[in-house]
Amino acid sequence: MNRAQEREALVWGLVGVTLFAATLPMTRLAVGPVDAPQLSPWFVTFGRAAVAGLLSVAYLAWQRSRGQLNVPRRPDWPLLGVTAFGVIVGFPLFLALALRHVPSTHGAVVTALLPLSTAVLGALWYRQRPSAGFWACAVLGSGLVLGFMAWRAGGFYLGAANIYLIIAMTTGAFGYIGGARLTPSLGAEQVICWVLALSLPLTLPVAWWFAPAVPGAISAMAWTGFAYVALFSMWIGFFAWYRALALGAVRVSQIQLVQPFLSLLFAVPLLGERLDLVTACFALAVIATVFAGKKMPVHQGATA
């Protein structure tokens, strides 16, 4: 890869990470806090996937008209299901449920462990043999996140919101792994489109069921948050991110480490949340652990 391609990859990667980083505060805007609820977390989850799914149908039709459509084969269907469960339902739903109860800065620290969680589950999925250093980083990162939860709760009590965040991380990691395994056959950009399009028989009726009875009763800012997560978090962001990975996966993947910090920064002007020193320090420690873990050797094994 020459210098111009490297710069292009880094630019696309930064665009994708920046779009994804705003997901947490925008989701918080959409669902609102407990004392001033806005859109249902269920509507936000399935509604954003339905909007992106309809856009994906149009995109896939355009690809077909160009003769560049990759159609899933029968062996791809289980992986499509895993990916849909993770990135269409699991991660966004449990994130939205959590952010109804905790600030987005809290969610940013907990979900900062997502890249390392994906690496751990990926190593188990592919039957790889991670080094002792890799596992040490995984344990340390998990301990830091649990310590942060305990500090915020004033004692070692997880609470529903933290359990939701843990489930969001786990399901999101499975979704990323499933998508990664589909990418060689379908192409990175078409993976998310196929998953979204094939999920429409589920996402459309559920979104309709949980839609607000009086849309005008929902604040304009909540609708803005919903529009953002539907257009950018669920769709456009993936195009920029996958384009960057196609140009230079190794260098670009490191950019993801700045995503939690961007989420913390976005929460201040968008939501008026306060970024305290302890939260920033926990975020820095978790990100450093993820960075170290990604540098540790993982020996290849037989794929599942």
C-alpha positions in Angstrom: 0.0 0.0 0.0 1.5 3.4 -1.0 1.4 6.6 1.0 -1.6 8.0 -0.8 -3.6 4.8 -0.2 -2.6 4.8 3.5 -3.7 8.4 3.9 -7.1 7.6 2.2 -7.5 4.5 4.5 -6.8 6.6 7.6 -9.2 9.3 6.5 -12.1 6.9 5.8 -11.3 5.1 9.1 -11.5 8.3 11.1 -14.8 9.2 9.4 -16.2 5.8 10.3 -15.0 5.9 13.9 -16.3 9.5 14.4 -19.7 8.5 13.1 -19.9 5.4 15.3 -18.6 7.4 18.3 -21.7 9.7 18.3 -23.9 6.6 18.5 -24.0 6.5 22.4 -25.0 10.2 23.0 -27.4 10.1 20.0 -29.1 6.9 21.4 -29.3 8.6 24.8 -31.0 11.6 23.1 -33.5 9.2 21.3 -34.5 7.2 24.3 -34.2 10.0 27.0 -33.5 9.4 30.7 -35.8 7.6 33.1 -37.3 10.9 34.4 -38.0 12.2 30.9 -38.4 9.2 28.6 -38.7 9.8 24.8 -38.7 7.0 22.2 -39.0 3.4 23.3 -35.6 1.6 23.2 -37.4 -1.2 21.2 -38.6 1.4 18.6 -35.1 2.9 18.4 -33.5 -0.5 17.9 -35.9 -1.9 15.3 -36.9 1.4 13.7 -33.3 2.3 12.9 -32.7 -1.1 11.4 -35.9 -0.8 9.4 -34.9 2.5 7.9 -31.4 1.3 7.1 -32.9 -2.0 5.8 -35.0 -0.1 3.2 -32.0 1.9 2.2 -30.0 -1.4 1.9 -32.7 -2.9 -0.4 -32.2 0.1 -2.7 -28.4 -0.2 -2.5 -28.5 -4.0 -3.3 -30.8 -3.3 -6.3 -28.3 -0.7 -7.6 -25.5 -3.2 -7.2 -27.5 -5.8 -9.1 -28.1 -3.3 -11.9 -24.3 -2.9 -12.2 -23.8 -6.7 -12.2 -21.9 -6.5 -8.9 -24.4 -8.2 -6.5 -23.0 -11.0 -4.4 -25.9 -13.3 -3.3 -25.5 -15.2 0.0 -25.1 -19.0 -0.4 -26.8 -21.6 1.7 -23.8 -22.0 4.1 -23.9 -18.2 4.7 -27.3 -18.2 6.3 -26.3 -19.2 9.8 -23.6 -16.5 9.8 -26.2 -14.0 8.5 -28.4 -14.9 11.5 -25.5 -14.5 14.0 -24.6 -11.2 12.5 -28.2 -9.9 12.5 -28.6 -11.1 16.1 -25.5 -9.2 17.2 -25.4 -5.9 15.3 -29.1 -5.5 14.4 -30.8 -6.6 17.6 -28.5 -7.4 20.5 -26.0 -4.6 20.6 -28.4 -1.7 19.8 -31.3 -2.9 21.9 -29.3 -3.6 25.1 -27.3 -0.4 24.6 -30.6 1.6 24.3 -32.1 -0.1 27.3 -28.9 0.7 29.3 -28.7 4.4 28.2 -32.2 5.0 29.5 -30.7 4.6 33.0 -27.0 5.7 32.8 -25.2 8.6 31.0 -23.6 7.9 27.7 -20.2 8.6 29.3 -20.8 5.6 31.5 -21.6 3.5 28.4 -18.6 4.7 26.6 -16.2 3.4 29.3 -17.9 0.0 29.5 -18.2 -0.5 25.7 -14.5 0.6 25.2 -13.8 -3.1 25.9 -15.7 -4.2 22.8 -12.7 -4.6 20.5 -11.0 -6.8 23.1 -14.2 -8.8 23.7 -14.5 -9.4 20.0 -10.9 -10.6 19.9 -11.5 -13.0 22.8 -14.7 -14.5 21.3 -13.0 -14.6 17.9 -10.1 -16.6 19.3 -12.5 -19.1 20.8 -14.6 -19.2 17.6 -11.6 -19.8 15.4 -10.0 -22.2 17.9 -6.9 -20.1 18.2 -4.4 -20.2 21.0 -4.0 -16.7 22.5 -0.8 -16.0 24.5 -0.8 -15.6 28.2 -0.2 -11.9 27.7 -3.4 -11.7 25.6 -5.5 -13.4 28.3 -3.8 -11.1 31.0 -5.0 -8.1 29.1 -8.5 -9.5 28.7 -8.7 -10.2 32.5 -7.2 -6.8 33.3 -9.6 -4.9 31.0 -12.6 -6.8 32.4 -11.4 -6.0 35.9 -11.1 -2.3 35.0 -14.6 -2.2 33.6 -16.0 -4.0 36.7 -14.2 -1.6 38.9 -15.6 1.3 37.0 -19.1 -0.1 37.4 -18.6 -0.6 41.2 -17.2 2.9 41.6 -20.3 4.4 39.8 -22.7 2.2 41.8 -21.0 3.0 45.1 -20.3 -0.7 45.7 -20.1 -4.0 43.8 -23.6 -4.0 42.5 -24.0 -4.4 38.8 -27.6 -3.2 38.3 -29.7 -3.7 35.3 -28.0 -1.0 33.2 -24.6 -2.6 33.5 -25.9 -6.0 32.8 -27.5 -4.6 29.6 -24.1 -3.1 28.6 -22.4 -6.4 29.2 -25.0 -8.2 27.0 -24.6 -5.5 24.4 -20.8 -6.0 24.2 -21.1 -9.8 24.0 -23.8 -9.8 21.3 -22.0 -7.0 19.4 -18.8 -9.0 19.4 -20.6 -12.1 18.0 -22.1 -9.9 15.3 -18.8 -8.5 14.3 -17.3 -12.0 14.1 -20.1 -13.2 12.0 -19.8 -10.3 9.6 -16.1 -10.8 9.4 -16.5 -14.4 8.3 -19.0 -13.3 5.6 -16.9 -10.5 4.2 -14.7 -12.6 1.9 -17.7 -14.1 0.0 -20.1 -11.2 0.1 -17.9 -8.1 0.2 -17.6 -5.9 3.3 -20.2 -3.3 2.2 -22.8 -5.9 1.1 -22.6 -7.8 4.3 -24.4 -5.2 6.4 -26.8 -4.5 3.6 -27.8 -8.1 3.2 -28.2 -8.5 7.0 -30.4 -5.4 7.2 -32.5 -6.3 4.1 -33.1 -9.8 5.3 -34.1 -8.6 8.7 -36.9 -6.4 7.4 -39.6 -9.0 8.0 -38.7 -8.7 11.7 -37.6 -5.0 12.1 -40.5 -3.4 10.2 -43.4 -4.9 12.2 -41.7 -4.6 15.5 -40.8 -0.9 14.8 -44.4 -0.3 13.9 -45.7 -2.0 17.0 -43.5 0.1 19.3 -43.8 3.4 17.4 -45.0 6.3 19.5 -48.8 6.7 19.5 -48.4 10.5 19.3 -45.2 11.3 17.3 -45.6 15.0 18.0 -45.3 14.3 21.7 -41.7 13.2 21.2 -39.1 16.1 21.2 -37.3 17.2 18.1 -34.0 16.3 19.6 -35.2 12.7 20.3 -36.2 12.4 16.6 -32.8 13.8 15.6 -31.0 11.2 17.7 -33.1 8.5 16.1 -32.4 9.8 12.5 -28.7 9.8 13.3 -28.5 6.2 14.6 -30.7 5.0 11.6 -28.7 6.8 8.9 -25.2 7.0 10.2 -24.7 4.4 13.0 -26.6 1.6 11.3 -25.7 2.3 7.6 -23.4 5.1 6.4 -20.9 4.5 9.1 -20.4 1.0 8.0 -19.6 2.1 4.4 -16.8 4.4 5.6 -15.4 1.9 8.0 -15.5 -1.1 5.7 -13.9 1.0 2.9 -11.1 1.9 5.3 -10.5 -1.7 6.3 -10.4 -2.8 2.7 -7.6 -0.2 2.0 -5.5 -1.0 5.1 -7.0 -3.2 7.9 -4.0 -3.3 10.2 -3.3 0.4 10.5 -6.9 1.4 10.4 -8.0 -0.9 13.1 -5.9 1.0 15.6 -8.1 4.1 15.0 -10.9 2.4 16.7 -9.1 3.0 20.0 -10.0 6.7 19.9 -13.8 5.9 19.6 -14.5 5.9 23.3 -12.8 9.2 23.8 -14.8 10.8 21.0 -18.0 9.4 22.6 -17.0 11.0 25.8 -16.3 14.3 24.1 -19.6 14.3 22.1 -21.6 13.7 25.2 -20.6 17.0 26.7 -22.1 19.4 24.0 -24.9 17.0 22.9 -26.3 16.0 26.3 -24.6 18.4 28.7 -23.0 15.5 30.6 -20.1 16.2 32.8 -16.8 14.4 32.0 -15.1 13.9 35.3 -11.4 13.0 35.8 -12.1 9.5 37.2 -14.2 8.5 34.2 -11.6 9.8 31.8 -8.9 7.9 33.6 -10.9 4.6 33.6 -11.5 5.1 29.8 -7.8 5.7 29.2 -6.8 2.6 31.2 -9.3 0.4 29.3 -8.2 1.7 26.0 -4.5 1.1 26.9 -5.4 -2.4 27.9 -7.2 -3.0 24.6 -4.2 -1.6 22.7 -1.8 -3.9 24.6 -4.1 -6.9 24.1 -4.2 -6.4 20.3 -0.4 -6.4 20.2 -0.2 -9.8 22.0 0.4 -12.9 19.8 -2.5 -15.2 19.0 -1.5 -18.5 17.4 -3.6 -19.7 14.6 -5.6 -22.9 15.0 -8.2 -24.9 13.0 -11.2 -22.9 12.1 -14.6 -23.9 13.4 
